[in-house]
Amino acid sequence: MLGKILARYVLPAWPLLVLVVVFQLGQSIASLALPTLNADIIDKGVVTGDIDYIGRTGGVMLLVSLFQVVCSLIAVFFGSRLAMGMGRNLRAALFHRVVAFSQLSAASTPSS
C-alpha cells in the first residue's frame, strides 16, 4: 500500500528527490572532511610550528564549512518543495476520493 502511494506521488517529482539526495551527499562529504582537515592542522601545523600551513588549512576549513551550509540550505529548500507538492497532491487525491464516495451514495439512494 505504502509502495503504491510512494510510486504514485514521488516518481513524478523525481528531479526534486535527486536534487535533495545530491545536496545532502555534498553536505555529508563536507561534514566528514572537516575532522580530517583539523587533524592535518594539528599534525602538520601545530606540531611543526608552521603558522602559514595553519592559516591555509584553516581557510580551506572555512570554505568547506561554507560549502556545507550552502548544500544544507539548498537540500532543505528542495526537500520542502518536494514535501509540499506531495502533500498537496495527496490531499487533492484524498478529497476527490471522498467526494466520489458521497456521489456514489447519493446516486444509489432512491428519491421520493
LINZI-V602117 format. One record per pair of residues at least 24 apart in sequence whose ideal C-beta (glycine too) atoms are under 10 Angstrom apart, sorted by the first residue. I is the first residue (numbers start at 0). J is the second residue. D is the distance in whole Angstrom. If there is no record, write none. Layout:
# LINZI-V602117
[[I:J:D] [I:J:D]]
This chain:
# LINZI-V602117
[[4:85:9] [4:89:7] [4:92:9] [5:85:9] [7:85:10] [7:88:8] [7:89:9] [7:92:8] [8:81:10] [8:84:8] [8:85:5] [8:86:9] [8:87:10] [8:88:5] [8:89:6] [8:92:8] [9:81:8] [9:84:10] [9:85:7] [11:84:9] [11:85:9] [11:88:8] [12:77:10] [12:80:8] [12:81:6] [12:82:10] [12:84:6] [12:85:7] [12:88:9] [13:81:10] [14:77:9] [14:81:9] [15:76:10] [15:77:5] [15:78:8] [15:79:10] [15:80:6] [15:81:4] [15:82:9] [15:84:7] [15:85:9] [16:77:8] [16:78:9] [16:81:6] [16:85:10] [17:77:9] [18:73:8] [18:74:8] [18:76:9] [18:77:5] [18:78:9] [18:80:9] [18:81:9] [19:73:9] [19:74:5] [19:75:9] [19:76:9] [19:77:5] [19:78:5] [19:79:10] [19:80:9] [19:81:6] [19:82:10] [20:74:8] [20:77:10] [20:78:10] [21:70:9] [21:73:9] [21:74:8] [21:77:9] [22:69:9] [22:70:5] [22:71:8] [22:72:9] [22:73:5] [22:74:4] [22:75:9] [22:76:9] [22:77:7] [22:78:9] [23:70:7] [23:71:8] [23:73:10] [23:74:5] [23:75:9] [23:77:10] [23:78:8] [24:70:8] [24:74:9] [25:66:7] [25:67:8] [25:69:9] [25:70:4] [25:71:9] [25:73:9] [25:74:8] [26:66:8] [26:67:5] [26:68:8] [26:69:9] [26:70:4] [26:71:5] [26:72:9] [26:73:9] [26:74:6] [26:75:10] [27:67:9] [27:70:9] [27:71:10] [27:74:10] [28:63:9] [28:66:9] [28:67:9] [28:70:9] [29:62:9] [29:63:5] [29:64:7] [29:65:9] [29:66:5] [29:67:4] [29:68:9] [29:69:9] [29:70:7] [29:71:9] [30:63:9] [30:64:9] [30:67:6] [30:70:9] [30:71:9] [31:63:10] [31:67:10] [32:59:9] [32:60:9] [32:63:6] [32:64:10] [32:66:9] [32:67:9] [33:59:10] [33:60:6] [33:63:6] [33:64:7] [33:67:8] [35:60:10] [35:63:10] [36:60:5] [36:63:7] [36:64:10]]
